[in-house]
C-alpha cells in the first residue's frame, strides 16, 4: 500500500499499482502546465468523507511506494484516469479496466 502525500500534510493510502497509474496521469498534466482537482474517498478509519486537493505545477507531491517492483502499465487505465482528470470534476480513481490488445507502456504524451 503506497501513499500520495500532498504539500507535506494531506496523505492518502493507495495501492501501489493504482498509485503508479495516478502518477503517470498527474505527471503528464503537470508537464503540460494543466492544474486540476484530485479527489478521493477517505477510509472510515480516518473519519470517512471525501478530500479534494488542487494540483498545480508548483505543488509538492510525494509518491511513496512500499513495493520494490514497478508494475506493468495498463494503457486503458491511464486513459480512463486521464479522462477524469480532464473533466470539470477532476481526477479520481476509477476501477482498472481490462487491458486492450493495444495496451502497453508506450508514450504517455506530454
Buried (B, 14 or more C-beta within 10 A) or exposed (E): EBBBBBEEEEBBBBBBBBBBBBBBBBBBBBEEEEEBBBBBEEEEEEEEEEBBBEBEEEBEBEBBBEEEEEBEBBBBBBBBBBEBBEEEEBBBBEEBEEBEEEBEEEEBEE
